[in-house]
Amino acid sequence: MSVEWPVQKLGDVCEKITDGAHNSPKSVDHGKPMASVKDLTHFGIDLSEARLISIEDFEKLVKQGCQPEVGDVLIAKDGNSALDTVCTVDEPLNVVLLSSVAILRPHKDKLDSDFLKYYFCSKQVIEYLKNNFISGAAIPRVVLKDFRKAEIKVPPLYIQKRISKKLRALDDKIKLNTQINYTLESLAQVIFKSWFVDFEPVKAKMAVLKAGGSSNEAEHAAMVAISGKNEAALAQLQEQAPEVFVELTKTAALFPSTMQKSDLGDIPEGWAISKIGDEVTTVGGGTPSTKNNAFWDGGCFHWATPKDLSNLREKVLIETERKITEEGVTRISSGLLPVNTVLMSSRAPVGYLAITKVPLAINQGFIAMKCNMMLSPEFVLQWCGFQMEEIQQRASGTTFAEISKKSFNPLPVVVPTYNIVEKYTNHVKFIYSQIEQNIHESKTLSQLKEVLLPKLLSGEIELINEEY
């Protein structure tokens, strides 16, 4: 049975409701970050792509109250995502905000910050807020003077904190999974760059041989380059994990000890220069008529658009926003693409990347790469990432940049020997398996949170005698 918590006005339980700067200072190359609604996530502000403003402009905006404080609740205020993204400020942030982000500072003796955040995550609450407090047809916008009048159910503070604790535990695990996946993806990138961009194992062998060292010493140098371990750590590895040490020895032996000339400069001896279109099968997609219900209603096949990739935290795709019917799939020339297809958005913008973990069809905004020859999906995914600048330079278009298969396929690719590609793939396949597993776990936790949220907020689930 739900509990009828007291209803109060948002302005009565917050000591401050404001937004960021209404005038946007000029961007600079070196300065301090200014975040907008695009930098807002459910876990806080992501400053990785925030623009920079001068220190002078930054300090002015701090004095105007545009810098969030620990305990503030931030919510998307302007644009199509208005009211869809909300987070708390959990640690001091050296950032100022634009007016597209609202800043809510709860009265500490009336309202728990996390509770307010989760309250604004409820689908019913979001619907209520959107129906009553968003104006503007061209650009949806929350008007703060009206927003202060929004009604909010306010349980006793100790109940708020118990609810927050339950939901925060789920969020913390999701956040941890995301951080782990970022580290794993970075590891796959580091290995690819070392082996296939910088050719570090080959160059390590060459340096030893040039200095008069033996072939065994050259192999050992390659092992150091591959593992990132120093001499002492390698000796410890040999003693404590001999099977791992033997495998490392075998990997080092696969790399040549000389370089050869090529059109792309010096590359390892025995490796080849090819075209990406000759090493993978590239296909495009399409959009069946959205007016024909037979293509969409009750669809059970995933159908991807670049938007599905834009929301990914990791380059692994396990689901799509829309699904399509079997009849709809037949209207797309590339049909249903297999698991481990590499997707690259080919327009608006060029460059979103993902490896698919479900069969799916795609719209016309992709170049899809079926890795049915020697180069593995994991290799191709990383190769695209390291070649993205060149890929984007080959894009053309007046309305928006787009790269066609005709422009993409001739891109040159350095093709290692089969054994080295296989060794890399076997190594990073485990990494992407872990990433996929973490994504599935986070999805399950998110679904659990969606089920719990309304029940906790309504008092349907009682939280009795729990410490907080």
ABEGO torsion letter per residue (X at the ends): XBBBBBBBBAAAABABBBBBBABBBBBBABBBBBBBAAABBAAEBBAAABBBBBAAAAAAAAAAGABBBBGBBBBBABEAABGABBBBBABBBBBBBBAABBBBBBBAAABBAAAAAAAAABAAAAAAAAAAABBEAABBBBBAAAAAABBBBBBBAAAAAAAAAAAAAAAAAAAAAAAAAAAAAAAAAAAAAAAAAAGAAAAAAAAAAAAGBBAAAAAAAAAAAAAGBBAAAAAAAAAABAAAAAAAAAAAAABBABBBBBAAEBBBBGBBBBBAAAABBBBBBBBBBAABAAAABGBABBBBBAAAAAABABABBABBABBBBAAAAAABAAEBBBBGBBBBBABOBBGBBBBBABBBBBBAABBBBBBABABBAAAAAAAAAAAAAAAAAABBEAABBBBBAAAAAABBBBBBBAAAAAAAAAAAAAAAAAAAAAAAAAAAAAAAAAAAAAAAAAGABBBBGBBX
